[in-house]
């Protein structure tokens, strides 16, 4: 068995089993390699494509719009190119391609294309843009104030009230705002409240999750497209144009790639947007409210968020505390959600039992306010008789977490001849283990719960030989 045969066997196996499309053409533009993933993506059979010219299989393409033919002609690679095209059966395909020149043999060149299917993402992005346009125009036509205001922000905790007070001041300004809070703390409620009590309240508020779509699609959604800028592109305004005069909320800004961050920064600095493929600058008056579920300073230092964009966004900073840091608000929120779901579900629930109350106060709520709301909604659905939420009304998964935590009292016994410092160490180790369990092995949160410095906790972990599994 020759080495060439072994290599060919390995390559064939890889091509058959990977879920990324591979298409290779020779110097004349005819297909010499075409794997099953690419065939599935393009709605064709392998034998339909092998040995055929690109333009025969994909009549909507031209020598200028085909990435494979372009790379053959120029000899230069094309990376992360977004394409929408039709196969010879009229099926529309949207892909994200990287195409590079290759040497097939001595004196013979070709081109290799690696493609990812984003047809569903493209359809989703088109629907999102359409919905944004419809909602924005409907809000303006109706003249109605929609969404949350500051009266919907429930809490009496000092840290929480400080975040609300900063947000109220932000509503009087036109500066950019960076809102930081863990998942479920209510970042969107704060953003809507700022907009709805600002001078822009009668203009659109448009929200876009930066983590929901690939960067290539997100760019088109934000900045718009010009017909012919890429295959399948149409003249379409982006969210900046749709939000003109109003507010654009960019959720999970930490998920946006650096290239798009640079383009966003330019729009913020200059007040102009240029559609993809366009030549003219379009003036826009848009206020940005950005949110992140990670510490902004930390992700800036890590290089996830560009420094220049961080300083441009962080003009007004709102830090929403997690529910574990505002436990005095748990019962207040519980009462609020009981009233809310009594109305929605047509129930008559009065309050939670003492056992449930104790469990609620003892639990750390990693999902924050959203998790608390979901637990109460679920429990109210389970009550057929009575007016009190009891432990048996809590879902099984949540019951284990709530009541395992609330009843995790430790009992230590004096053993004959055991010195006091050994007993103290035993207690300390048990409390550290419990804190780690309740904080899902998060060192920062565990040290905060124990009232220790992070460095001190790490020292004690080493002392007691406690290994953390993330």
C-alpha positions in Angstrom: 0.0 0.0 0.0 1.6 3.3 -1.1 1.7 6.4 0.9 -0.3 8.3 -1.8 -3.1 5.7 -1.5 -3.1 6.1 2.4 -3.3 9.9 2.1 -6.1 9.7 -0.4 -8.0 7.3 1.8 -7.6 9.6 4.8 -8.7 12.7 2.8 -11.7 10.9 1.3 -12.8 9.9 4.8 -12.5 13.4 6.1 -14.4 14.9 3.2 -17.2 12.4 3.7 -17.6 13.0 7.4 -17.1 16.7 8.1 -20.2 18.9 8.1 -18.5 21.8 6.3 -18.9 22.1 2.5 -15.8 21.6 0.4 -15.7 22.5 -3.4 -12.6 22.3 -5.5 -12.3 23.3 -9.1 -9.4 23.0 -11.6 -8.0 25.8 -13.7 -10.8 25.6 -16.2 -13.5 26.1 -13.5 -14.6 22.4 -13.5 -15.3 20.6 -10.3 -12.8 17.9 -9.2 -13.8 17.6 -5.5 -17.3 18.1 -4.1 -18.2 16.6 -0.7 -21.6 15.4 0.6 -21.9 18.3 3.0 -21.7 20.8 0.1 -24.2 18.7 -1.9 -26.7 18.8 1.0 -26.2 22.5 1.4 -26.7 23.3 -2.3 -29.5 20.8 -2.8 -27.6 18.8 -5.5 -26.2 15.4 -6.0 -22.4 14.9 -6.2 -22.6 13.3 -9.6 -24.5 16.3 -11.0 -21.6 18.6 -10.1 -18.5 16.5 -10.7 -16.7 17.5 -13.9 -19.1 20.3 -14.6 -18.5 24.0 -15.0 -19.5 26.3 -12.1 -21.6 28.5 -14.3 -23.5 25.5 -15.7 -24.5 24.3 -12.2 -25.2 27.8 -10.8 -26.7 29.9 -13.6 -27.3 32.9 -11.3 -23.5 33.4 -10.9 -21.1 35.1 -13.3 -17.3 35.0 -13.6 -17.3 38.2 -11.5 -19.7 37.0 -8.7 -18.4 33.5 -8.3 -15.8 33.4 -5.6 -14.2 30.2 -7.0 -13.8 31.8 -10.5 -12.6 35.1 -9.0 -9.8 33.3 -7.0 -8.8 31.3 -10.1 -8.4 34.6 -12.0 -6.7 36.7 -9.4 -4.8 34.0 -7.4 -5.7 35.9 -4.2 -7.7 34.3 -1.4 -11.2 35.6 -0.3 -12.1 35.1 3.3 -15.5 35.1 5.0 -17.5 36.1 1.9 -21.2 36.1 2.2 -23.1 34.8 -0.9 -26.7 34.2 -1.9 -27.2 32.4 -5.2 -29.5 29.9 -7.0 -28.7 26.3 -8.1 -29.8 25.0 -11.5 -33.1 23.9 -9.9 -34.0 27.4 -8.7 -33.2 26.8 -5.0 -31.8 29.8 -3.1 -28.7 29.1 -1.0 -26.9 31.5 1.4 -23.4 30.6 2.5 -20.4 32.1 4.2 -17.3 31.1 2.2 -13.6 31.2 2.4 -11.9 30.5 -1.0 -8.2 30.1 -1.5 -5.9 29.3 -4.5 -4.3 25.9 -4.5 -1.8 24.0 -6.6 -3.3 20.7 -8.0 -0.1 19.5 -9.6 3.0 20.8 -11.3 1.9 23.7 -13.5 -1.8 23.2 -12.7 -3.7 25.5 -10.3 -7.2 25.4 -8.9 -9.3 26.9 -6.2 -10.7 25.5 -2.9 -13.9 26.8 -1.3 -14.9 26.1 2.3 -18.5 26.9 2.9 -20.9 27.2 5.9 -24.6 27.0 5.3 -26.3 30.2 6.7 -29.5 29.9 4.7 -31.6 29.7 7.8 -29.7 32.5 9.5 -30.3 34.7 6.3 -34.0 33.9 6.4 -34.1 34.8 10.1 -32.2 38.1 9.6 -34.6 39.1 6.8 -37.6 38.4 9.1 -35.9 40.4 11.9 -35.3 43.4 9.7 -38.9 43.2 8.4 -40.3 43.0 11.9 -38.1 45.9 13.1 -39.4 48.0 10.2 -43.0 47.1 10.9 -42.7 47.7 14.7 -40.9 51.0 14.3 -43.4 52.4 11.9 -46.3 51.1 13.9 -45.0 52.7 17.1 -44.7 56.1 15.3 -48.1 55.8 13.6 -49.9 54.8 16.9 -48.0 57.4 18.9 -48.2 55.0 21.8 -45.6 54.6 24.6 -44.7 50.9 24.7 -42.5 48.9 27.0 -41.2 49.5 30.5 -40.7 52.6 32.5 -39.0 53.2 35.8 -42.1 52.5 37.8 -41.8 48.8 36.6 -38.3 48.5 38.2 -39.1 46.8 41.5 -36.6 47.0 44.4 -35.5 48.8 47.6 -31.9 47.6 47.8 -29.4 50.5 48.0 -27.3 49.2 45.1 -30.4 48.7 42.9 -31.8 52.1 43.7 -28.4 53.6 42.8 -28.6 51.9 39.4 -32.2 53.3 38.9 -31.1 56.8 39.9 -28.2 56.8 37.4 -30.6 55.5 34.7 -33.1 58.3 35.5 -30.3 60.9 35.0 -29.3 59.1 31.8 -32.9 59.5 30.5 -32.4 63.3 30.6 -29.2 63.0 28.5 -28.4 62.0 24.9 -25.1 60.4 25.8 -24.4 56.7 25.2 -25.0 54.3 28.1 -23.3 51.0 28.9 -25.5 48.8 31.0 -23.8 45.9 32.8 -25.6 43.1 34.6 -25.6 39.3 34.7 -28.1 37.3 32.7 -31.6 37.8 34.1 -31.0 41.0 36.0 -33.2 43.2 33.8 -30.9 45.0 31.5 -33.5 45.4 28.8 -36.0 46.8 31.3 -33.5 49.5 32.3 -32.8 50.3 28.6 -36.5 50.6 27.8 -37.1 52.8 30.9 -34.3 55.1 29.8 -35.7 55.5 26.3 -39.3 55.8 27.4 -38.6 58.6 29.8 -36.3 60.5 27.4 -36.9 63.2 24.8 -36.8 60.4 22.2 -39.8 58.4 23.7 -42.0 59.1 20.6 -39.3 57.8 18.2 -38.4 54.2 17.6 -36.6 52.0 20.2 -35.0 49.1 18.3 -33.2 46.3 20.0 -30.7 43.9 18.5 -28.9 41.0 20.2 -25.4 41.0 18.9 -24.9 37.3 19.7 -27.9 36.1 17.8 -26.5 36.3 14.2 -23.1 35.7 12.5 -21.1 39.0 12.1 -21.6 39.0 8.3 -25.3 39.1 8.6 -25.3 41.4 11.7 -23.3 44.0 9.7 -26.0 44.1 7.0 -28.8 44.4 9.6 -27.1 47.3 11.4 -25.9 49.3 8.4 -28.1 48.3 5.6 -27.3 47.0 2.1 -27.2 48.3 -1.5 -28.5 46.2 -4.4 -25.6 44.5 -6.1 -23.2 44.8 -3.2 -23.1 41.0 -3.0 -25.1 38.3 -4.7 -28.7 38.5 -3.5 -28.3 41.9 -1.9 -31.2 44.4 -2.1 -31.6 48.1 -1.3 -32.5 47.9 2.4 -32.0 50.4 5.3 -30.2 49.1 8.4 -31.3 49.4 12.0 -29.4 52.7 12.3 -31.6 54.3 9.7 -34.7 52.7 11.1 -33.9 54.1 14.6 -33.2 57.6 13.3 -34.2 60.1 15.9 -34.7 57.3 18.4 -32.7 54.7 20.3 -30.8 51.6 19.3 -30.2 49.0 22.0 -27.3 46.7 21.2 -27.6 43.7 23.5 -24.5 41.6 24.4 -22.2 44.1 22.8 -19.3 41.8 24.0 -20.3 39.3 21.3 -19.6 41.7 18.5 -16.4 41.1 16.5 -13.6 43.7 16.4 -14.1 44.6 12.7 -17.8 45.4 13.3 -16.9 47.3 16.6 -14.6 49.5 14.5 -17.4 50.3 12.1 -19.8 51.0 15.0 -17.2 53.3 16.6 -17.0 55.3 13.3 -20.7 55.8 13.2 -20.8 57.0 16.8 -18.0 59.5 16.2 -19.2 60.8 12.8 -23.0 60.5 12.9 -23.0 58.9 9.5 -23.8 55.4 8.3 -22.8 53.8 5.0 -24.7 50.8 3.7 -22.7 47.8 2.6 -21.7 48.4 -1.0 -22.9 52.0 -0.9 -20.9 55.1 -1.8 -22.8 57.8 0.1 -22.9 58.6 3.8 -26.3 58.8 5.3 -26.7 61.1 8.4 -28.3 59.4 11.4 -29.3 60.7 14.8 -29.4 57.6 17.0 -28.7 57.1 20.7 -26.9 53.9 21.6 -27.8 51.9 24.8 -25.3 49.0 24.9 -25.6 46.0 27.3 -23.1 43.4 28.4 -23.4 40.4 30.8 -19.7 40.5 31.5 -17.8 43.1 33.5 -17.0 45.8 30.8 -13.7 46.8 32.3 -12.6 43.1 32.4 -13.6 42.4 28.8 -11.9 45.6 27.7 -8.7 44.5 29.4 -8.9 41.1 27.8 -9.3 42.6 24.4 -12.8 41.3 23.8 -14.2 44.9 23.7 -12.0 47.5 21.9 -10.6 50.2 24.2 -11.7 53.0 22.0 -15.3 51.6 21.8 -15.4 51.0 25.5 -14.6 54.6 26.3 -17.1 55.8 23.7 -19.9 53.7 25.0 -19.1 54.0 28.7 -20.1 57.7 29.0 -22.8 56.8 31.5 -22.3 53.5 33.3 -25.2 51.5 34.9 -24.3 48.5 37.0 -27.3 46.3 37.9 -26.6 44.2 41.0 -27.4 40.4 40.8 -30.2 39.2 43.0 -27.8 37.5 45.4 -26.5 41.0 46.3 -30.0 42.4 46.9 -31.7 39.6 48.9 -33.8 42.2 50.7 -35.7 42.6 47.5 -36.6 38.9 47.1 -39.8 38.9 49.0 -40.8 42.2 47.4 -40.3 40.7 43.9 -42.1 37.5 45.0 -45.2 39.5 45.9 -45.0 41.4 42.7 -44.8 38.3 40.5 -47.6 36.6 42.4 -49.9 39.6 41.6 -48.7 39.5 38.0 -49.4 35.8 37.4 -52.7 35.9 39.4 -53.9 38.3 36.8 -52.4 36.4 33.8 -53.4 32.9 34.9 -56.7 33.9 36.6 -55.6 32.5 40.0 -56.0 33.7 43.6 -52.6 33.0 45.3 -51.9 35.1 48.4 -48.3 34.4 49.4 -45.6 31.8 49.8 -45.3 29.4 52.8 -42.6 30.1 55.5 -40.6 27.1 54.2 -40.6 28.4 50.7 -39.8 31.9 51.9 -36.8 30.6 53.9 -35.6 28.7 50.8 -36.0 31.7 48.6 -33.9 33.9 50.9 -31.2 31.3 51.3 -30.8 30.5 47.6 -28.3 32.5 45.4 -30.5 32.8 42.2 -27.8 32.4 39.5 -30.5 33.2 37.0 -31.4 36.3 38.9 -34.8 38.0 38.8 -35.8 36.1 35.6 -35.2 32.8 37.5 -37.3 33.9 40.4 -40.1 34.9 38.1 -40.0 31.6 36.3 -40.2 29.7 39.6 -43.2 31.6 40.8 -45.0 31.3 37.4 -44.4 27.6 37.4 -45.6 27.1 41.0 -48.8 29.1 40.4 -49.6 26.8 37.5 -49.3 23.8 39.7 -51.8 25.0 42.3 -55.3 23.7 41.9 -56.5 24.2 45.4 -55.5 26.7 48.2 -54.0 30.1 48.1 -50.4 29.4 49.3 -47.3 28.4 47.3 -45.8 25.4 49.2 -42.7 23.3 48.6 -44.8 20.7 46.7 -45.7 23.3 44.1 -42.1 23.9 43.1 -40.8 21.9 40.1 -38.6 18.9 40.9 -35.4 20.4 39.5 -35.8 23.7 41.3 -37.0 21.9 44.5 -33.8 20.0 44.8 -31.7 23.2 44.5 -33.9 25.3 46.8 -34.4 23.0 49.6 -31.0 21.2 49.5 -29.5 24.7 50.0 -31.9 25.9 52.6 -31.5 22.8 54.8 -27.7 22.4 54.5 -27.1 23.0 58.2 -23.9 21.5 59.5 -23.6 19.5 62.7 -20.1 19.0 64.2 -19.3 16.9 67.2 -16.4 17.0 69.7 -14.3 13.9 69.5 -12.2 12.9 72.5 -8.7 14.2 72.1 -9.5 16.4 69.0 -8.0 19.9 69.5 -10.1 23.0 68.9 -8.1 24.2 65.9 -8.9 20.9 64.1 -12.6 21.3 64.7 -12.4 24.9 63.5 -10.6 23.7 60.3 -13.3 21.1 59.8 -16.1 23.7 60.0 -14.2 26.1 57.8 -13.6 23.5 55.1 -17.3 22.5 55.2 -18.4 26.1 54.8 -16.0 26.6 51.8 -17.3 23.5 50.1 -20.9 24.6 50.6 -20.1 28.1 49.2 -18.4 26.6 46.1 -21.4 24.3 45.5 -23.9 27.1 45.8 -21.8 29.4 43.5 -21.2 26.6 41.0 -17.4 26.7 41.7 -17.1 30.4 40.9 -14.2 31.6 43.0 -15.2 35.3 43.0 -18.8 34.7 44.0 -17.7 32.1 46.7 -15.2 34.5 48.2 -17.8 37.2 48.3 -20.3 34.9 50.0 -17.7 33.9 52.6 -16.5 37.5 53.2 -13.0 36.6 52.1 -10.6 38.1 49.6 -10.3 36.0 46.4 -6.6 35.4 47.1 -7.4 34.3 50.7 -9.9 31.8 49.4 -7.5 30.4 46.9 -4.9 29.9 49.7 -7.5 28.0 51.8 -8.4 25.8 48.8 -4.8 24.8 48.6 -4.6 24.3 52.3 -7.5 21.9 52.4 -6.6 20.3 49.1 -9.9 21.3 47.5 -9.7 20.9 43.7 -12.1 23.0 41.6 -13.7 21.5 38.5 -15.0 24.2 36.2 
